[in-house]
Amino acid sequence: MTEEKGMPSDTDRMRGLEEERLRQRLVSLERHSEKVRSRERLFGVGILIALLLAAVAAFTPHFLSVNGDEVSMRTVSAEVFVLRDVEGVIRGRWAVDDGGNSRMTILDRQGRTRMSLSVLSNGSPGMSFSNSNGTPRAALALLPDESTSLTFADGSGIARTILGLSRADATHLVFADADGVSQISIGLDAAGEANIILPTIAPPEEVGGVDEGGS
């Protein structure tokens, strides 16, 4: 049976389908090539910008400005540093107060100060640790007279135990009562002589004001 005149044969139809597939492949390949070229152009621009910034940083150390304050690539200058976690909660702060005391405070997740580092205006450095109520429980300090002290406080913040070393190399260990009054002191002076101070024990009171040999 012969095909009608003017009707495409199966071979022609197959050839047409193959040509259409080939055109689609070429179009897809051209689109992919264009994407690759675009990425290459962006990559090249990025490298160029990085090189320009590196050159500017090398020849101009102070080229950034934040709110009018100059920022160096090697030095960051600010009046207050604030540390935040990933949730934006403040976890630390470093600043100098109006009295000239430099303090760095470390906070827990509830915003409570748990550790504090400080250098007072007189030059004395110190460190303290606080409980969840914000009460200092332990402190280490170097005083202006070069003496050092390690203090332990109770839950009310009252110093109960103090371990110290004076500038003259005398040592002491002091135990205090709940009112913060020293009751026992143990130490060595600069010469190595031991000294112990104990609370004074009052003599027993006389009964009825009568002597032992009374009538």
Secondary structure, 3 states (H helix, E strand, C coil): CCCCCCCCCHHHHHHHHHHHHHHHHHHHHHHHHHHHHHHHHHHHHHHHHHHHHHHHHHHCCCCEEECCEEECCCCCCCCEEEEECCCCCEEEEEEECCCCCEEEEEECCCCCEEEEEEECCCCCEEEEEECCCCCEEEEEEECCCCCEEEEEECCCCCEEEEEEECCCCCEEEEEECCCCCEEEEEEECCCCCEEEECCCCCCCCCCCCCCCCCC
